[in-house]
Amino acid sequence: MRRITFTLLLMLFFFNSQSQSMYGQTDYMYGTMGNRTETLVGYFSFDYEISQNGQTVYFWKGPGSGRPKSFQSRKYDYFRGDSVYMEKFGGYQALGGKVELLIPRIVDGRIQLFELFFKWGPGHLAKSDRYFVKKGEEKFQLKKKKFKEQMKSLINEDADLLKKVESGELTYDNLIDVILMYNNKILSADTNLQ
């Protein structure tokens, strides 16, 4: 009986730790959130807690419009504010599959780079940092073990940069630099063509 009780408690602890939370929510920011059929304009706040349903978003149209409404972020494809742009990705693997949530963009250009950083586990001591890319309509998570393979399809137009990745001179730890170098070279090549 003690083993069963211990196992159940351990399972409850594990399931509870799957909700990555830093507790609280962001300040309200003015912006636009949309999907293919609907666009919301107003003030948005995002809960730091990530659950199986993604983030909770609090939306307020503005003064005189009543109380803020809440909904799950997975219903929308993007958020555009003055200081942040976020887009929907299947963020991380959880018990019910990949959780869809809005992830902030950290690099803009032909290749857009998005970063998901969260804390989880007991006391939120464990940290996870995951990168996602978008090039054209293609969107996927970058993985450290598949870095060279994934870079072949992403930066194949820049042979010099690809050679540095394949030789190990540039690694997953240099990911942001690789994306910035690629975007800058492609931008300057596009500018020279005009």
N, C-alpha and C positions, 0 to 999 in steps of 0.2 A: 504493500500500500504506500509506503514511504517513497519508493522508487517512482510510482505512478504520480504521486503528488509533486515530487521534485521535477519530473519530466514535464508535467503540466505547467508548473511555475516557470520553468526554463523556456517553454514554448511561448507563454504569455510575455515573458521578458523580450524574447526575440521579436515577436510580432509588434510589440510596443516600440521597440527600437527601430523598426522600419520607417517610422514617421520621423523624418529628418526635420528637426525644429531648432531654431535659434530663439524661438519665442518672440512674439510681437509681430509688428508689421511695419512696412515702410511708411514714410510720410506721404501724404497725398500729393500727387503730381498731375499736372494738366497734360492731357494727351488724347490719342485716338487708339481704340482697340477695335479690331475687325476680323471678319471672316468673309467668305464668299457672298453671304447674303445679308450681313448686318454690320453696321459701323456705329460704335458708341463714341461720343465726344464728351469729355468732361474731366473730372478729377478721379484718379485711381490710386488705390493703395493695395499693396500685395502682402499677403501673410507670409511670414518666413517659414511656416510649417508646410512641409510637402507631404501629402498623403497619397494614397492610391488614386485619388481623383485629381491630383495636381495641386496647384496653389489655390487658395481662396482669394478672390479679388473683391475689393470693396469699391463700388462705383457711386459717385455723386455728381449729378449734372451741374450743380452750382448753387449759389445762394437762392433760397426760396423754393428749392425743388424737393424739399422733404428730407427724409432720412436716407443715408446711403443704402444701396442694395448690394447684396453679395451673391456671387456665383463662382463656379469653378473655371479656372483659366483654360482648361482643355477645350472649352467650347469655341475659343477664338484662335486665330492663326498668328496674330502679331499684336504688339503694342508699340506705338511710336510716341515718345515724349520729347521734351526739350533736351534732356541730358541722357536719355537711354532709348535704345531700340531693342526689342525682344521678339523672338520668333519661336513658334512651337516646334518642339522636337520630342521624340520618344527618349526621355532623359535618362532613366536608369531602370535596371531590371528589378522588379519587386515580385511578390508572391503571385499576383494576378497578371503578370506580363509587364511590358514596358509602360512606365508612367509618362503620360504626355504633359509637358509643362512648358512655360515660356522661359527661354534662356537668353540672357543678355549678350548682345554682340560686343566684342572687344576689338575687332579689326574689320574695317569695311574695305571693299575693293572687289576685284573680279572674284577672288576667293574671300568669303566672309567667314570670320572665326568667332565662335560663340563659346562661352565658358560657363560651366555649371560647377559651382563650389558649394559644398554643404558639409555640415557636421552631423554625426549620428552616433548611436550607441549610448552606453551608460555615461551619463554626464556630458554627452556630446563631445567626447574626447577624440573620437576617430574623425578624420577628415577625408574628403574625397574631392578630387579636382578632375573634371572631365571636359574634353574639348569636342566640339561639333563643328562641321564645316558645311558651307553651302556654296556651290559653284554652279551657276545657271539654275536649273531646277533640281539638281542632285543635292541631297542632304544626307549626311551620315555622321556617326561618331568616329573620331579618330582613336585608334588603339595603339598603345606602345609596341605591342608585339607585331603589329601589321604596319608599322610606320613606313618602312621603305616601300612596301607594296602599294599602300594607299597614296603615297607621294608620287609614284609613277603615273597614276591616272590624273592626279591634281595638277602637277607642275611640269608635265611632259613637254610643254612649249619652251621651257627654259632648260636647255641641255646642260649648261654650266652648273646651275643650281641643283639639278637632278644628280649630276655626277658627284657633287659634294655630299648629297644625302646618301647615295649608294656606297660611297667610300667610307662613310661613318664620320666624316668631318662635321656634318650637321646631323644631330639626332633628335629624337622626340623632345628632349629637354630644350632644344632650340626651335621648337615649333612656331612660336610667335615670330621669331626672326625670319624663319623660312617663308612664312606667309607674307610678311612685310616686304622681304626682298623680291618675292615673286610679283606681288601687286605693284611695287614701285617700278620694276623692270617692264612689266606689261603696260603700265600707265605711260611710261616714257616712250615706249615703242609706239603706242597708239597716238601719242602727241606728235611724234616725229612723222607719222604718216599723214597728218593733216596739213 
